[in-house]
Every structure is written in C-alpha cells, then in structure tokens.
Amino acid sequence: MHKKNTQRIKKATRTRAKLRELGVPSLSVHKTGQHLYAQIFSGDGKTTLAAVSTQQKGLLADGASRTNIEAAKAVGKAIAEKAKEAGVESVGFDRSGFIYHGKIKALAEAAREAGLKF
C-alpha cells in the first residue's frame, strides 16, 4: 500500500474511534476516481441509516460528471434529506482521512445547507 493511503487510513481510524466513543451517528464520506459515496451510520457504527452515491440513478442528470464539485453538492443534499427521513438531525463528520477541501468540503456544505447539523 502507498504511504499516502496508509496515512489517510490511520487518520480515518482515529476519527472513527472518536465518533464511536462519543456515540453519535456519523456521516462517512468516501471518494474514488469515478464516484463519491456518503453513508450515515448509527452511533455504534453497526447499522447504516442512510446511503447515497453518484452511482444512483436519478441523482445526477444524464451525461453529467460524477466526479466534480456539482456532483458532490448533489450527494450532500440527498444524504441530508435521507437523514431527515431516518430521523437523524445531527451527525459527526467522518471524512475518511481525506482533506477537507474540494469535493469533501462541497458535500459537507451542501448537507449543512439542507439542514443536517455537524
């Protein structure tokens, strides 16, 4: 495994341990070269309460990029709506060790604007 990815995973592990210690639901974000994923886990980390990704049909317009900031904003808004449906209003943010910049920042801000608190 590459050093950069190993460091990212270490950061993610620390964050997840702290979120489980606090016992709050967590908004976990993961990105690849082609897609962006967001999930909300219960306080114990065992149950997925809501999930959204750029792979879902109807989230983005046909032919729209699935890897840009606009796609991240769409995922953020959708995950906030699903969280409200699941009865979750406040979460801890697990960015999976990714830097809070670009797509991760856009997703977080869109989720906040849609009413999710973290």
Biopython code that builds the backbone (N, CA, C, O; Angstrom):
import numpy as np
from Bio.PDB.StructureBuilder import StructureBuilder

atoms = [
    (1, "MET", "N", (0.840, -1.163, 0.000)),
    (1, "MET", "CA", (0.000, 0.000, 0.000)),
    (1, "MET", "C", (0.901, 1.246, 0.000)),
    (1, "MET", "O", (1.986, 1.239, 0.581)),
    (2, "HIS", "N", (0.441, 2.289, -0.647)),
    (2, "HIS", "CA", (1.230, 3.507, -0.719)),
    (2, "HIS", "C", (1.203, 4.251, 0.602)),
    (2, "HIS", "O", (0.231, 4.168, 1.354)),
    (3, "LYS", "N", (2.273, 4.977, 0.879)),
    (3, "LYS", "CA", (2.392, 5.703, 2.140)),
    (3, "LYS", "C", (1.250, 6.708, 2.318)),
    (3, "LYS", "O", (0.708, 6.846, 3.414)),
    (4, "LYS", "N", (0.885, 7.409, 1.236)),
    (4, "LYS", "CA", (-0.166, 8.413, 1.325)),
    (4, "LYS", "C", (-1.495, 7.780, 1.740)),
    (4, "LYS", "O", (-2.211, 8.332, 2.576)),
    (5, "ASN", "N", (-1.821, 6.640, 1.168)),
    (5, "ASN", "CA", (-3.070, 5.957, 1.504)),
    (5, "ASN", "C", (-3.015, 5.387, 2.921)),
    (5, "ASN", "O", (-4.022, 5.391, 3.629)),
    (6, "THR", "N", (-1.865, 4.904, 3.332)),
    (6, "THR", "CA", (-1.707, 4.378, 4.684)),
    (6, "THR", "C", (-1.950, 5.478, 5.712)),
    (6, "THR", "O", (-2.610, 5.246, 6.725)),
    (7, "GLN", "N", (-1.420, 6.674, 5.459)),
    (7, "GLN", "CA", (-1.627, 7.791, 6.368)),
    (7, "GLN", "C", (-3.101, 8.196, 6.412)),
    (7, "GLN", "O", (-3.625, 8.521, 7.478)),
    (8, "ARG", "N", (-3.766, 8.177, 5.264)),
    (8, "ARG", "CA", (-5.189, 8.518, 5.200)),
    (8, "ARG", "C", (-5.998, 7.533, 6.034)),
    (8, "ARG", "O", (-6.900, 7.937, 6.767)),
    (9, "ILE", "N", (-5.685, 6.257, 5.930)),
    (9, "ILE", "CA", (-6.409, 5.232, 6.676)),
    (9, "ILE", "C", (-6.174, 5.381, 8.184)),
    (9, "ILE", "O", (-7.093, 5.156, 8.972)),
    (10, "LYS", "N", (-4.965, 5.755, 8.593)),
    (10, "LYS", "CA", (-4.691, 5.990, 10.016)),
    (10, "LYS", "C", (-5.538, 7.133, 10.551)),
    (10, "LYS", "O", (-6.099, 7.038, 11.643)),
    (11, "LYS", "N", (-5.632, 8.225, 9.777)),
    (11, "LYS", "CA", (-6.463, 9.366, 10.187)),
    (11, "LYS", "C", (-7.924, 8.933, 10.314)),
    (11, "LYS", "O", (-8.607, 9.293, 11.272)),
    (12, "ALA", "N", (-8.390, 8.160, 9.339)),
    (12, "ALA", "CA", (-9.781, 7.711, 9.347)),
    (12, "ALA", "C", (-10.061, 6.834, 10.560)),
    (12, "ALA", "O", (-11.128, 6.942, 11.165)),
    (13, "THR", "N", (-9.129, 5.977, 10.919)),
    (13, "THR", "CA", (-9.300, 5.081, 12.058)),
    (13, "THR", "C", (-9.430, 5.872, 13.359)),
    (13, "THR", "O", (-10.269, 5.551, 14.202)),
    (14, "ARG", "N", (-8.604, 6.902, 13.523)),
    (14, "ARG", "CA", (-8.679, 7.743, 14.726)),
    (14, "ARG", "C", (-10.024, 8.457, 14.808)),
    (14, "ARG", "O", (-10.647, 8.517, 15.868)),
    (15, "THR", "N", (-10.459, 8.995, 13.673)),
    (15, "THR", "CA", (-11.731, 9.715, 13.647)),
    (15, "THR", "C", (-12.884, 8.794, 13.986)),
    (15, "THR", "O", (-13.754, 9.150, 14.781)),
    (16, "ARG", "N", (-12.900, 7.617, 13.393)),
    (16, "ARG", "CA", (-13.991, 6.665, 13.629)),
    (16, "ARG", "C", (-14.014, 6.195, 15.076)),
    (16, "ARG", "O", (-15.087, 6.006, 15.649)),
    (17, "ALA", "N", (-12.847, 6.006, 15.667)),
    (17, "ALA", "CA", (-12.781, 5.591, 17.068)),
    (17, "ALA", "C", (-13.371, 6.676, 17.968)),
    (17, "ALA", "O", (-14.097, 6.371, 18.914)),
    (18, "LYS", "N", (-13.065, 7.931, 17.679)),
    (18, "LYS", "CA", (-13.585, 9.038, 18.481)),
    (18, "LYS", "C", (-15.102, 9.155, 18.322)),
    (18, "LYS", "O", (-15.811, 9.406, 19.296)),
    (19, "LEU", "N", (-15.598, 8.974, 17.091)),
    (19, "LEU", "CA", (-17.042, 9.056, 16.863)),
    (19, "LEU", "C", (-17.779, 7.943, 17.599)),
    (19, "LEU", "O", (-18.859, 8.177, 18.142)),
    (20, "ARG", "N", (-17.218, 6.743, 17.628)),
    (20, "ARG", "CA", (-17.850, 5.637, 18.358)),
    (20, "ARG", "C", (-17.818, 5.906, 19.861)),
    (20, "ARG", "O", (-18.763, 5.583, 20.580)),
    (21, "GLU", "N", (-16.719, 6.500, 20.324)),
    (21, "GLU", "CA", (-16.602, 6.837, 21.745)),
    (21, "GLU", "C", (-17.680, 7.845, 22.137)),
    (21, "GLU", "O", (-18.265, 7.738, 23.215)),
    (22, "LEU", "N", (-17.943, 8.813, 21.278)),
    (22, "LEU", "CA", (-18.971, 9.817, 21.546)),
    (22, "LEU", "C", (-20.374, 9.247, 21.408)),
    (22, "LEU", "O", (-21.316, 9.739, 22.029)),
    (23, "GLY", "N", (-20.509, 8.201, 20.586)),
    (23, "GLY", "CA", (-21.805, 7.548, 20.422)),
    (23, "GLY", "C", (-22.795, 8.320, 19.575)),
    (23, "GLY", "O", (-24.005, 8.148, 19.723)),
    (24, "VAL", "N", (-22.296, 9.169, 18.690)),
    (24, "VAL", "CA", (-23.184, 9.948, 17.817)),
    (24, "VAL", "C", (-23.243, 9.300, 16.435)),
    (24, "VAL", "O", (-22.283, 8.653, 16.018)),
    (25, "PRO", "N", (-24.356, 9.465, 15.721)),
    (25, "PRO", "CA", (-24.402, 8.975, 14.339)),
    (25, "PRO", "C", (-23.325, 9.688, 13.518)),
    (25, "PRO", "O", (-23.010, 10.846, 13.788)),
    (26, "SER", "N", (-22.768, 9.017, 12.534)),
    (26, "SER", "CA", (-21.695, 9.623, 11.757)),
    (26, "SER", "C", (-22.018, 9.642, 10.271)),
    (26, "SER", "O", (-22.609, 8.707, 9.733)),
    (27, "LEU", "N", (-21.619, 10.722, 9.625)),
    (27, "LEU", "CA", (-21.716, 10.869, 8.178)),
    (27, "LEU", "C", (-20.347, 10.524, 7.622)),
    (27, "LEU", "O", (-19.394, 11.286, 7.786)),
    (28, "SER", "N", (-20.250, 9.384, 6.971)),
    (28, "SER", "CA", (-18.990, 8.909, 6.428)),
    (28, "SER", "C", (-18.957, 9.147, 4.920)),
    (28, "SER", "O", (-19.908, 8.818, 4.212)),
    (29, "VAL", "N", (-17.867, 9.716, 4.439)),
    (29, "VAL", "CA", (-17.714, 10.044, 3.025)),
    (29, "VAL", "C", (-16.526, 9.283, 2.467)),
    (29, "VAL", "O", (-15.486, 9.179, 3.117)),
    (30, "HIS", "N", (-16.678, 8.755, 1.270)),
    (30, "HIS", "CA", (-15.574, 8.088, 0.581)),
    (30, "HIS", "C", (-15.587, 8.524, -0.868)),
    (30, "HIS", "O", (-16.651, 8.682, -1.465)),
    (31, "LYS", "N", (-14.401, 8.720, -1.438)),
    (31, "LYS", "CA", (-14.338, 9.098, -2.846)),
    (31, "LYS", "C", (-13.332, 8.220, -3.575)),
    (31, "LYS", "O", (-12.308, 7.810, -3.028)),
    (32, "THR", "N", (-13.663, 7.951, -4.820)),
    (32, "THR", "CA", (-12.759, 7.238, -5.713)),
    (32, "THR", "C", (-12.564, 8.126, -6.929)),
    (32, "THR", "O", (-13.085, 9.241, -6.969)),
    (33, "GLY", "N", (-11.836, 7.658, -7.903)),
    (33, "GLY", "CA", (-11.628, 8.428, -9.117)),
    (33, "GLY", "C", (-12.897, 8.606, -9.925)),
    (33, "GLY", "O", (-13.007, 9.548, -10.709)),
    (34, "GLN", "N", (-13.860, 7.707, -9.742)),
    (34, "GLN", "CA", (-15.068, 7.747, -10.560)),
    (34, "GLN", "C", (-16.339, 8.088, -9.801)),
    (34, "GLN", "O", (-17.305, 8.546, -10.412)),
    (35, "HIS", "N", (-16.371, 7.881, -8.501)),
    (35, "HIS", "CA", (-17.620, 8.075, -7.755)),
    (35, "HIS", "C", (-17.368, 8.678, -6.378)),
    (35, "HIS", "O", (-16.243, 8.723, -5.880)),
    (36, "LEU", "N", (-18.465, 9.136, -5.788)),
    (36, "LEU", "CA", (-18.463, 9.701, -4.444)),
    (36, "LEU", "C", (-19.570, 9.006, -3.658)),
    (36, "LEU", "O", (-20.674, 8.827, -4.173)),
    (37, "TYR", "N", (-19.288, 8.612, -2.421)),
    (37, "TYR", "CA", (-20.233, 7.871, -1.598)),
    (37, "TYR", "C", (-20.398, 8.563, -0.256)),
    (37, "TYR", "O", (-19.436, 9.105, 0.288)),
    (38, "ALA", "N", (-21.614, 8.549, 0.283)),
    (38, "ALA", "CA", (-21.882, 9.092, 1.619)),
    (38, "ALA", "C", (-22.839, 8.144, 2.334)),
    (38, "ALA", "O", (-23.829, 7.694, 1.757)),
    (39, "GLN", "N", (-22.535, 7.847, 3.594)),
    (39, "GLN", "CA", (-23.381, 6.970, 4.396)),
    (39, "GLN", "C", (-23.525, 7.562, 5.792)),
    (39, "GLN", "O", (-22.611, 8.207, 6.305)),
    (40, "ILE", "N", (-24.670, 7.335, 6.390)),
    (40, "ILE", "CA", (-24.857, 7.715, 7.788)),
    (40, "ILE", "C", (-25.003, 6.438, 8.598)),
    (40, "ILE", "O", (-25.883, 5.615, 8.346)),
    (41, "PHE", "N", (-24.114, 6.292, 9.583)),
    (41, "PHE", "CA", (-24.101, 5.122, 10.453)),
    (41, "PHE", "C", (-24.682, 5.478, 11.804)),
    (41, "PHE", "O", (-24.638, 6.635, 12.221)),
    (42, "SER", "N", (-25.227, 4.484, 12.488)),
    (42, "SER", "CA", (-25.747, 4.682, 13.845)),
    (42, "SER", "C", (-24.581, 4.987, 14.792)),
    (42, "SER", "O", (-23.415, 4.880, 14.410)),
    (43, "GLY", "N", (-24.907, 5.361, 16.012)),
    (43, "GLY", "CA", (-23.892, 5.728, 16.989)),
    (43, "GLY", "C", (-22.894, 4.625, 17.294)),
    (43, "GLY", "O", (-21.734, 4.910, 17.593)),
    (44, "ASP", "N", (-23.322, 3.374, 17.225)),
    (44, "ASP", "CA", (-22.399, 2.271, 17.485)),
    (44, "ASP", "C", (-21.630, 1.843, 16.241)),
    (44, "ASP", "O", (-20.727, 1.012, 16.333)),
    (45, "GLY", "N", (-21.971, 2.392, 15.090)),
    (45, "GLY", "CA", (-21.255, 2.091, 13.850)),
    (45, "GLY", "C", (-21.645, 0.779, 13.203)),
    (45, "GLY", "O", (-20.977, 0.333, 12.270)),
    (46, "LYS", "N", (-22.713, 0.148, 13.675)),
    (46, "LYS", "CA", (-23.080, -1.176, 13.160)),
    (46, "LYS", "C", (-24.204, -1.131, 12.132)),
    (46, "LYS", "O", (-24.344, -2.056, 11.333)),
    (47, "THR", "N", (-25.007, -0.067, 12.142)),
    (47, "THR", "CA", (-26.174, -0.006, 11.270)),
    (47, "THR", "C", (-26.074, 1.194, 10.331)),
    (47, "THR", "O", (-25.764, 2.305, 10.760)),
    (48, "THR", "N", (-26.336, 0.960, 9.054)),
    (48, "THR", "CA", (-26.386, 2.051, 8.089)),
    (48, "THR", "C", (-27.803, 2.604, 8.076)),
    (48, "THR", "O", (-28.757, 1.878, 7.798)),
    (49, "LEU", "N", (-27.938, 3.887, 8.377)),
    (49, "LEU", "CA", (-29.248, 4.521, 8.433)),
    (49, "LEU", "C", (-29.652, 5.131, 7.097)),
    (49, "LEU", "O", (-30.837, 5.166, 6.766)),
    (50, "ALA", "N", (-28.678, 5.614, 6.325)),
    (50, "ALA", "CA", (-28.949, 6.224, 5.019)),
    (50, "ALA", "C", (-27.684, 6.136, 4.172)),
    (50, "ALA", "O", (-26.571, 6.167, 4.697)),
    (51, "ALA", "N", (-27.866, 6.029, 2.867)),
    (51, "ALA", "CA", (-26.717, 5.960, 1.960)),
    (51, "ALA", "C", (-27.070, 6.598, 0.623)),
    (51, "ALA", "O", (-28.183, 6.445, 0.121)),
    (52, "VAL", "N", (-26.107, 7.313, 0.058)),
    (52, "VAL", "CA", (-26.262, 7.949, -1.250)),
    (52, "VAL", "C", (-24.921, 7.857, -1.965)),
    (52, "VAL", "O", (-23.867, 7.954, -1.337)),
    (53, "SER", "N", (-24.966, 7.670, -3.280)),
    (53, "SER", "CA", (-23.736, 7.704, -4.065)),
    (53, "SER", "C", (-24.030, 8.251, -5.455)),
    (53, "SER", "O", (-25.186, 8.359, -5.864)),
    (54, "THR", "N", (-22.984, 8.587, -6.160)),
    (54, "THR", "CA", (-23.154, 9.088, -7.520)),
    (54, "THR", "C", (-23.528, 7.970, -8.482)),
    (54, "THR", "O", (-23.803, 8.235, -9.652)),
    (55, "GLN", "N", (-23.544, 6.750, -8.023)),
    (55, "GLN", "CA", (-23.959, 5.622, -8.865)),
    (55, "GLN", "C", (-25.473, 5.502, -8.962)),
    (55, "GLN", "O", (-25.979, 4.818, -9.851)),
    (56, "GLN", "N", (-26.200, 6.153, -8.067)),
    (56, "GLN", "CA", (-27.659, 6.039, -8.047)),
    (56, "GLN", "C", (-28.275, 6.745, -9.245)),
    (56, "GLN", "O", (-27.868, 7.841, -9.630)),
    (57, "LYS", "N", (-29.253, 6.093, -9.808)),
    (57, "LYS", "CA", (-29.971, 6.678, -10.938)),
    (57, "LYS", "C", (-30.857, 7.818, -10.444)),
    (57, "LYS", "O", (-31.440, 7.737, -9.363)),
    (58, "GLY", "N", (-30.952, 8.870, -11.235)),
    (58, "GLY", "CA", (-31.813, 9.993, -10.912)),
    (58, "GLY", "C", (-31.174, 11.052, -10.037)),
    (58, "GLY", "O", (-31.747, 12.129, -9.872)),
    (59, "LEU", "N", (-30.017, 10.787, -9.477)),
    (59, "LEU", "CA", (-29.356, 11.776, -8.630)),
    (59, "LEU", "C", (-28.752, 12.891, -9.481)),
    (59, "LEU", "O", (-28.867, 14.071, -9.148)),
    (60, "LEU", "N", (-28.113, 12.506, -10.576)),
    (60, "LEU", "CA", (-27.480, 13.463, -11.475)),
    (60, "LEU", "C", (-28.129, 13.374, -12.852)),
    (60, "LEU", "O", (-28.700, 12.346, -13.217)),
    (61, "ALA", "N", (-28.035, 14.447, -13.597)),
    (61, "ALA", "CA", (-28.570, 14.457, -14.961)),
    (61, "ALA", "C", (-27.762, 13.506, -15.840)),
    (61, "ALA", "O", (-26.577, 13.281, -15.592)),
    (62, "ASP", "N", (-28.398, 12.955, -16.856)),
    (62, "ASP", "CA", (-27.690, 12.060, -17.776)),
    (62, "ASP", "C", (-26.540, 12.801, -18.430)),
    (62, "ASP", "O", (-26.709, 13.920, -18.914)),
    (63, "GLY", "N", (-25.380, 12.181, -18.444)),
    (63, "GLY", "CA", (-24.201, 12.772, -19.060)),
    (63, "GLY", "C", (-23.441, 13.714, -18.145)),
    (63, "GLY", "O", (-22.367, 14.189, -18.515)),
    (64, "ALA", "N", (-23.967, 13.998, -16.962)),
    (64, "ALA", "CA", (-23.273, 14.886, -16.015)),
    (64, "ALA", "C", (-22.095, 14.146, -15.396)),
    (64, "ALA", "O", (-22.131, 12.930, -15.208)),
    (65, "SER", "N", (-21.060, 14.900, -15.087)),
    (65, "SER", "CA", (-19.882, 14.312, -14.456)),
    (65, "SER", "C", (-20.247, 13.799, -13.067)),
    (65, "SER", "O", (-21.005, 14.438, -12.337)),
    (66, "ARG", "N", (-19.711, 12.661, -12.716)),
    (66, "ARG", "CA", (-19.981, 12.072, -11.409)),
    (66, "ARG", "C", (-18.847, 12.345, -10.424)),
    (66, "ARG", "O", (-18.880, 11.874, -9.287)),
    (67, "THR", "N", (-17.851, 13.104, -10.859)),
    (67, "THR", "CA", (-16.681, 13.306, -10.009)),
    (67, "THR", "C", (-16.383, 14.764, -9.710)),
    (67, "THR", "O", (-15.342, 15.058, -9.122)),
    (68, "ASN", "N", (-17.257, 15.689, -10.091)),
    (68, "ASN", "CA", (-16.941, 17.100, -9.864)),
    (68, "ASN", "C", (-17.639, 17.640, -8.617)),
    (68, "ASN", "O", (-18.340, 16.909, -7.917)),
    (69, "ILE", "N", (-17.439, 18.911, -8.355)),
    (69, "ILE", "CA", (-17.992, 19.531, -7.161)),
    (69, "ILE", "C", (-19.515, 19.585, -7.222)),
    (69, "ILE", "O", (-20.173, 19.464, -6.188)),
    (70, "GLU", "N", (-20.082, 19.763, -8.398)),
    (70, "GLU", "CA", (-21.545, 19.790, -8.524)),
    (70, "GLU", "C", (-22.148, 18.439, -8.115)),
    (70, "GLU", "O", (-23.198, 18.392, -7.475)),
    (71, "ALA", "N", (-21.481, 17.353, -8.485)),
    (71, "ALA", "CA", (-21.945, 16.024, -8.081)),
    (71, "ALA", "C", (-21.854, 15.880, -6.562)),
    (71, "ALA", "O", (-22.739, 15.293, -5.939)),
    (72, "ALA", "N", (-20.786, 16.413, -5.964)),
    (72, "ALA", "CA", (-20.618, 16.348, -4.513)),
    (72, "ALA", "C", (-21.739, 17.116, -3.807)),
    (72, "ALA", "O", (-22.251, 16.669, -2.781)),
    (73, "LYS", "N", (-22.114, 18.260, -4.356)),
    (73, "LYS", "CA", (-23.206, 19.037, -3.763)),
    (73, "LYS", "C", (-24.523, 18.260, -3.832)),
    (73, "LYS", "O", (-25.311, 18.283, -2.886)),
    (74, "ALA", "N", (-24.757, 17.575, -4.949)),
    (74, "ALA", "CA", (-25.982, 16.780, -5.101)),
    (74, "ALA", "C", (-26.018, 15.642, -4.084)),
    (74, "ALA", "O", (-27.067, 15.358, -3.505)),
    (75, "VAL", "N", (-24.881, 14.995, -3.866)),
    (75, "VAL", "CA", (-24.803, 13.903, -2.885)),
    (75, "VAL", "C", (-25.030, 14.457, -1.479)),
    (75, "VAL", "O", (-25.736, 13.834, -0.685)),
    (76, "GLY", "N", (-24.451, 15.605, -1.158)),
    (76, "GLY", "CA", (-24.628, 16.217, 0.161)),
    (76, "GLY", "C", (-26.078, 16.556, 0.445)),
    (76, "GLY", "O", (-26.581, 16.297, 1.539)),
    (77, "LYS", "N", (-26.745, 17.129, -0.531)),
    (77, "LYS", "CA", (-28.157, 17.486, -0.358)),
    (77, "LYS", "C", (-29.012, 16.229, -0.188)),
    (77, "LYS", "O", (-29.898, 16.183, 0.665)),
    (78, "ALA", "N", (-28.737, 15.203, -1.011)),
    (78, "ALA", "CA", (-29.519, 13.960, -0.955)),
    (78, "ALA", "C", (-29.314, 13.225, 0.372)),
    (78, "ALA", "O", (-30.269, 12.681, 0.926)),
    (79, "ILE", "N", (-28.084, 13.202, 0.886)),
    (79, "ILE", "CA", (-27.843, 12.475, 2.140)),
    (79, "ILE", "C", (-28.515, 13.207, 3.303)),
    (79, "ILE", "O", (-28.981, 12.562, 4.243)),
    (80, "ALA", "N", (-28.575, 14.534, 3.260)),
    (80, "ALA", "CA", (-29.257, 15.281, 4.316)),
    (80, "ALA", "C", (-30.754, 14.981, 4.303)),
    (80, "ALA", "O", (-31.370, 14.839, 5.359)),
    (81, "GLU", "N", (-31.337, 14.885, 3.112)),
    (81, "GLU", "CA", (-32.763, 14.567, 3.012)),
    (81, "GLU", "C", (-33.051, 13.164, 3.526)),
    (81, "GLU", "O", (-34.032, 12.949, 4.238)),
    (82, "LYS", "N", (-32.191, 12.200, 3.165)),
    (82, "LYS", "CA", (-32.386, 10.826, 3.639)),
    (82, "LYS", "C", (-32.193, 10.731, 5.152)),
    (82, "LYS", "O", (-32.869, 9.949, 5.820)),
    (83, "ALA", "N", (-31.273, 11.527, 5.685)),
    (83, "ALA", "CA", (-31.042, 11.527, 7.132)),
    (83, "ALA", "C", (-32.281, 12.010, 7.866)),
    (83, "ALA", "O", (-32.663, 11.443, 8.890)),
    (84, "LYS", "N", (-32.909, 13.059, 7.344)),
    (84, "LYS", "CA", (-34.135, 13.568, 7.973)),
    (84, "LYS", "C", (-35.228, 12.514, 7.944)),
    (84, "LYS", "O", (-35.965, 12.357, 8.917)),
    (85, "GLU", "N", (-35.339, 11.788, 6.832)),
    (85, "GLU", "CA", (-36.333, 10.710, 6.732)),
    (85, "GLU", "C", (-36.066, 9.626, 7.764)),
    (85, "GLU", "O", (-36.999, 9.022, 8.294)),
    (86, "ALA", "N", (-34.783, 9.377, 8.050)),
    (86, "ALA", "CA", (-34.405, 8.347, 9.025)),
    (86, "ALA", "C", (-34.464, 8.872, 10.463)),
    (86, "ALA", "O", (-34.219, 8.123, 11.408)),
    (87, "GLY", "N", (-34.789, 10.165, 10.629)),
    (87, "GLY", "CA", (-34.904, 10.729, 11.969)),
    (87, "GLY", "C", (-33.592, 11.213, 12.556)),
    (87, "GLY", "O", (-33.485, 11.386, 13.771)),
    (88, "VAL", "N", (-32.586, 11.436, 11.710)),
    (88, "VAL", "CA", (-31.286, 11.905, 12.179)),
    (88, "VAL", "C", (-31.150, 13.388, 11.823)),
    (88, "VAL", "O", (-31.305, 13.768, 10.662)),
    (89, "GLU", "N", (-30.862, 14.218, 12.820)),
    (89, "GLU", "CA", (-30.705, 15.645, 12.563)),
    (89, "GLU", "C", (-29.289, 16.130, 12.792)),
    (89, "GLU", "O", (-28.880, 17.141, 12.221)),
    (90, "SER", "N", (-28.529, 15.418, 13.627)),
    (90, "SER", "CA", (-27.174, 15.833, 13.962)),
    (90, "SER", "C", (-26.234, 14.636, 13.834)),
    (90, "SER", "O", (-26.554, 13.538, 14.291)),
    (91, "VAL", "N", (-25.071, 14.852, 13.211)),
    (91, "VAL", "CA", (-24.108, 13.771, 12.990)),
    (91, "VAL", "C", (-22.693, 14.266, 13.258)),
    (91, "VAL", "O", (-22.443, 15.469, 13.343)),
    (92, "GLY", "N", (-21.785, 13.324, 13.387)),
    (92, "GLY", "CA", (-20.361, 13.620, 13.393)),
    (92, "GLY", "C", (-19.852, 13.394, 11.982)),
    (92, "GLY", "O", (-20.331, 12.490, 11.297)),
    (93, "PHE", "N", (-18.891, 14.192, 11.529)),
    (93, "PHE", "CA", (-18.421, 14.107, 10.150)),
    (93, "PHE", "C", (-17.155, 13.267, 10.063)),
    (93, "PHE", "O", (-16.120, 13.624, 10.627)),
    (94, "ASP", "N", (-17.246, 12.154, 9.356)),
    (94, "ASP", "CA", (-16.118, 11.252, 9.120)),
    (94, "ASP", "C", (-15.720, 11.407, 7.669)),
    (94, "ASP", "O", (-16.380, 10.877, 6.776)),
    (95, "ARG", "N", (-14.624, 12.144, 7.430)),
    (95, "ARG", "CA", (-14.216, 12.386, 6.055)),
    (95, "ARG", "C", (-13.259, 11.309, 5.537)),
    (95, "ARG", "O", (-12.652, 11.469, 4.478)),
    (96, "SER", "N", (-13.131, 10.229, 6.277)),
    (96, "SER", "CA", (-12.316, 9.067, 5.887)),
    (96, "SER", "C", (-10.858, 9.416, 5.640)),
    (96, "SER", "O", (-10.199, 8.791, 4.809)),
    (97, "GLY", "N", (-10.355, 10.406, 6.353)),
    (97, "GLY", "CA", (-8.950, 10.790, 6.219)),
    (97, "GLY", "C", (-8.669, 11.708, 5.046)),
    (97, "GLY", "O", (-7.533, 12.154, 4.880)),
    (98, "PHE", "N", (-9.676, 12.005, 4.222)),
    (98, "PHE", "CA", (-9.477, 12.912, 3.098)),
    (98, "PHE", "C", (-9.402, 14.347, 3.616)),
    (98, "PHE", "O", (-10.018, 14.677, 4.629)),
    (99, "ILE", "N", (-8.656, 15.186, 2.931)),
    (99, "ILE", "CA", (-8.522, 16.584, 3.314)),
    (99, "ILE", "C", (-9.858, 17.296, 3.116)),
    (99, "ILE", "O", (-10.560, 17.048, 2.135)),
    (100, "TYR", "N", (-10.207, 18.183, 4.050)),
    (100, "TYR", "CA", (-11.452, 18.954, 3.963)),
    (100, "TYR", "C", (-11.242, 20.055, 2.930)),
    (100, "TYR", "O", (-10.922, 21.195, 3.266)),
    (101, "HIS", "N", (-11.432, 19.684, 1.659)),
    (101, "HIS", "CA", (-11.147, 20.578, 0.556)),
    (101, "HIS", "C", (-11.872, 20.055, -0.671)),
    (101, "HIS", "O", (-12.086, 18.848, -0.788)),
    (102, "GLY", "N", (-12.249, 20.917, -1.572)),
    (102, "GLY", "CA", (-12.827, 20.487, -2.837)),
    (102, "GLY", "C", (-14.136, 19.741, -2.690)),
    (102, "GLY", "O", (-15.102, 20.279, -2.150)),
    (103, "LYS", "N", (-14.179, 18.501, -3.168)),
    (103, "LYS", "CA", (-15.412, 17.713, -3.176)),
    (103, "LYS", "C", (-15.920, 17.403, -1.772)),
    (103, "LYS", "O", (-17.126, 17.447, -1.525)),
    (104, "ILE", "N", (-15.021, 17.095, -0.860)),
    (104, "ILE", "CA", (-15.423, 16.771, 0.513)),
    (104, "ILE", "C", (-16.054, 18.010, 1.166)),
    (104, "ILE", "O", (-17.081, 17.909, 1.837)),
    (105, "LYS", "N", (-15.440, 19.159, 0.966)),
    (105, "LYS", "CA", (-15.965, 20.410, 1.516)),
    (105, "LYS", "C", (-17.319, 20.749, 0.890)),
    (105, "LYS", "O", (-18.239, 21.169, 1.592)),
    (106, "ALA", "N", (-17.443, 20.568, -0.427)),
    (106, "ALA", "CA", (-18.700, 20.869, -1.124)),
    (106, "ALA", "C", (-19.826, 19.975, -0.617)),
    (106, "ALA", "O", (-20.945, 20.445, -0.413)),
    (107, "LEU", "N", (-19.539, 18.696, -0.415)),
    (107, "LEU", "CA", (-20.545, 17.763, 0.105)),
    (107, "LEU", "C", (-20.989, 18.185, 1.504)),
    (107, "LEU", "O", (-22.185, 18.210, 1.795)),
    (108, "ALA", "N", (-20.033, 18.515, 2.368)),
    (108, "ALA", "CA", (-20.349, 18.899, 3.740)),
    (108, "ALA", "C", (-21.188, 20.177, 3.780)),
    (108, "ALA", "O", (-22.166, 20.257, 4.523)),
    (109, "GLU", "N", (-20.812, 21.160, 2.993)),
    (109, "GLU", "CA", (-21.553, 22.423, 2.995)),
    (109, "GLU", "C", (-22.962, 22.247, 2.444)),
    (109, "GLU", "O", (-23.903, 22.864, 2.943)),
    (110, "ALA", "N", (-23.116, 21.411, 1.419)),
    (110, "ALA", "CA", (-24.448, 21.154, 0.857)),
    (110, "ALA", "C", (-25.331, 20.436, 1.879)),
    (110, "ALA", "O", (-26.524, 20.722, 1.981)),
    (111, "ALA", "N", (-24.741, 19.502, 2.635)),
    (111, "ALA", "CA", (-25.505, 18.789, 3.666)),
    (111, "ALA", "C", (-25.937, 19.753, 4.768)),
    (111, "ALA", "O", (-27.055, 19.661, 5.273)),
    (112, "ARG", "N", (-25.053, 20.676, 5.140)),
    (112, "ARG", "CA", (-25.408, 21.670, 6.161)),
    (112, "ARG", "C", (-26.527, 22.581, 5.674)),
    (112, "ARG", "O", (-27.460, 22.879, 6.418)),
    (113, "GLU", "N", (-26.431, 23.022, 4.421)),
    (113, "GLU", "CA", (-27.456, 23.899, 3.861)),
    (113, "GLU", "C", (-28.823, 23.198, 3.791)),
    (113, "GLU", "O", (-29.868, 23.841, 3.891)),
    (114, "ALA", "N", (-28.793, 21.883, 3.620)),
    (114, "ALA", "CA", (-30.034, 21.108, 3.545)),
    (114, "ALA", "C", (-30.592, 20.778, 4.934)),
    (114, "ALA", "O", (-31.633, 20.130, 5.042)),
    (115, "GLY", "N", (-29.906, 21.219, 6.000)),
    (115, "GLY", "CA", (-30.455, 21.072, 7.341)),
    (115, "GLY", "C", (-29.774, 20.067, 8.246)),
    (115, "GLY", "O", (-30.205, 19.893, 9.385)),
    (116, "LEU", "N", (-28.724, 19.395, 7.784)),
    (116, "LEU", "CA", (-28.012, 18.431, 8.638)),
    (116, "LEU", "C", (-27.009, 19.191, 9.503)),
    (116, "LEU", "O", (-26.281, 20.049, 9.002)),
    (117, "LYS", "N", (-26.967, 18.879, 10.794)),
    (117, "LYS", "CA", (-26.069, 19.588, 11.710)),
    (117, "LYS", "C", (-24.882, 18.715, 12.054)),
    (117, "LYS", "O", (-25.036, 17.549, 12.417)),
    (118, "PHE", "N", (-23.685, 19.295, 11.935)),
    (118, "PHE", "CA", (-22.449, 18.647, 12.386)),
    (118, "PHE", "C", (-21.342, 19.658, 12.517)),
    (118, "PHE", "O", (-20.223, 19.303, 12.885)),
]
sb = StructureBuilder()
sb.init_structure("model")
sb.init_model(0)
sb.init_chain("A")
sb.init_seg("    ")
for serial, (resi, resn, name, xyz) in enumerate(atoms, 1):
    if name == "N":
        sb.init_residue(resn, " ", resi, " ")
    sb.init_atom(name, np.array(xyz, "f"), 0.0, 1.0, " ", f" {name:<3s}", serial, name[0])
structure = sb.get_structure()
